[in-house]
Amino acid sequence: MIDKHFLGTPNDLWTEVFSKFATISRMRPWKWFAERHSFAIHPDGYSEPFFVHPCRGRYACDKGLVIVYGWNADALYCRLIAGGDKNHGETRSLEMPIVLCSLRKWGDLSQLEQLAATTFGNAKEGDEEVPAFVSFRPGWMPWHLSKVEVESTAKVLNQTLGVLLRAEEDISLVEQLGPNRTWVRRWKTEESKWEEGWTIKPPFTEFGEGRPISVTDKAVEKVNALPQTMPAISIDFDIVPKLALLNKDAVNLRGEDGRLPLGYLFAIQQFGPLTAEGAKPPAPETGVFYPASDIGSLYKFLPSALVKFLTKSKARPKEIIVSSERMRSILRPLQLKIPFKTVFHEKIPEYAKILNMVKGAVSVQVKKEAEEIEKGAKEAEDGGSN
């Protein structure tokens, strides 16, 4: 019996996605579909709409579309476009449910992407423009599309094609008139038809904001009893996308279809040189947190990590340096229990050193694994030809 599925999704759905995107690609909409242009498609059966944006260099893609699911995710995406969270832009870019539809060079694709493009997109080795689809989910490494995502992408691309055909003649259809307005095309079930119009977008709500911290009163009492002699410290965190590859056996967490979790690298350490006479520098604390799908759990994890750090150091600081309003927000509930001042610095050099060192180690591991896969494929090929 012939298997009519690819990666758990019926072949006809994959064919539809590749076909719709191929038709859109022939229009070359990226020539005129700019940053200020976007729109939303709200198909039947989905609680929130899908927002369609041009890639414009994001996610290493110049020719393609970014499909963002949900109001809050799109609010964050638009904030990034406007320059918000610039110090942690890479981390933020991985915290939204997105399907990336792009044209890339054959050599830049994974073997799985090459197989999909060959099977359903008539691509061949050496092509300069090969269709590729990547799924981004908060808390998980980018992966191939699941069946649910293939289905939704087919529906969205079908409507996107019609919108782009009209917008090419009348760009005002998708030109944003303000940061809080967007144009939506949605299916109206009661009347069995599509309706269109402008609507107001809600503002972005931070993941986990308002959650109570998971620090006990006893732990707070211990910290408050410590002398406030610690020099200023910093606390920062960022995603290192493939960090789990450094120790896959130790990271047992897996998502749908074997997705690996995204690792959040955090560091708590002294900030700047010692200024107080007799002050003792605390030993730095670094670690990795895997929140999986619950990004908001950072609001619980980081304050707990900070309290443990202070308890172990047997002192507490007057100032804690942060490099984002997000980190300041995470620490705010703890400030109501333990007195300290948060100070914003655009850059925390010592954290940047740690981050770059870990990224370098991950890059070496990724290259090593790619070479092993290539070697295994070559040996299999040579063995088959003997």
Buried (B, 14 or more C-beta within 10 A) or exposed (E): EEEEEBBEBBBEBBBBBBBBBBBBBEBEBBEEBEEEBBBBBBBEEBEBBBBBBBBBEBBEBEBBBBBBBBBBBBBBBBBBBEEBBEBBBEBBBBBBBBBBBBBBEBEEBEEEBBBBBBBBBEBEEEBEEBBBBBBBBBBBBBBBBBBEBBBBBBBBBBBBBEBBEEBBEEBEBBBBEEEEEBBBBBBEEEEEEBEEEEEEBEEBEBBBEEBEBEBEEEBBEBBEEBEEBBBBBBBBBBBBBBBBBBEEEEBEEEBBEEBBBBBBBBBBBBBBEEEEEEBBEBEBBEBBBBBBEEBBBBBBBBBBBBBBBBBEBEBBBBBBBBBBEBBBBBBBBBBEBBEBEBBEBEEBEBBBEBBEEBBEBBEEBBEEEEEEEEEEEEEEEEEEEE
